Amino acid sequence: MNKILSLFDETSVLDLFNQKVLPLYPEFKMIKKIKIIPVKKSVWKTTYHVVVKFATSFLTHDGQTVDLPIYCTAHSSEPRINSFDALSFLWQAGFGRGDLAIPHPLFFSDNFNGFFYRGVRGQTLYYYIQKKNYQIIEDVVAKAAAWFAKLHRTPIARAKNFNPENSRIETVVPGLMNVLQKINHAYQKYFEPCKIIYQIINEKEKKYFGNNGRQCLIHGDAHPKNVIKMSRDKIAIIDFTDTCLADFTRDLGSFMQQLEFMASKKINDPAYLEKVKRIFLENYLQNSRIKLNDYAKERINNYYNWTALRTATFFMLKERPEPWRSHGLIVKICRDLKISINV
């Protein structure tokens, strides 16, 4: 039997949580109940990729019941310890306090090659985009900007590079050269423009780091579905798989591109989307106390185009391709970079 299946057995999970989780919460006397909710359950003969929510009810010493959402993300072959280390580092750096928050890392399991954490309650920024709740969208975008500014200011003297491959465009998994080969096979007309776009943005990044460009901790996967509104004043950012040392403008360019792209499906108002992007950037600059020079703007735009390229290739190569969603993105990047190729 695949060992990961024990995470879907209440008795096994209760034993594990009594050993690993209950000692972390001295205010609780016992675990009353665990409800297992699969979020992602891809389990084969010996391999797996799972995300599981454990709706866990604790009993306090004075008889009160407290419910906490505890999650596990585990993969049979892909590393998860780096994500756990990044989350733990940020928790110790103060992201467990105040209104700019993260999930609470609990423990890593070598047996499952996965880690457990206390989740955050709330709705994603994308949820409010779908609802067209403009006031909340603008408020959460401003708070997300403050969150990223806090991350980028975090001292890195004691931080390791939690995901070295993700630090550079050239080495990000699965690698754009590998992706380009698949595009050449399936969508030949997009191969040449995608190849040229990749070469341009990669060379621009290499030039920056070749000139000893400043590195800081970045999130690496900045988009509206990873931003959670927890309360009126509190937000959290989730998913630290891609956290690494890189150029801070990467988070800015990526977030603004994904914000515009995701929101454009629900809000057909280009002027409003520009306004929201401006709110994000202005609040970031205010909280980071950075003056945006022309070179920083150029780098933000470079990562904006890189994220757009990754999005376009995703829609071409996913299990159920939607190449028509890629076309507009590629055309827009070519225009921005003045690439004169008909697509």
Helices and strands as residue ranges (DSSP letters): G 3-8, H 10-20, G 22-24, E 28-43, E 48-60, E 65-75, H 81-90, I 91-95, E 100-101, E 104-109, E 114-118, E 123-124, H 125-130, H 134-153, G 164-167, G 169-171, H 176-186, H 188-210, E 216-218, G 224-226, E 227-229, E 235-237, E 244-246, H 249-264, H 270-288, H 294-317, H 323-337
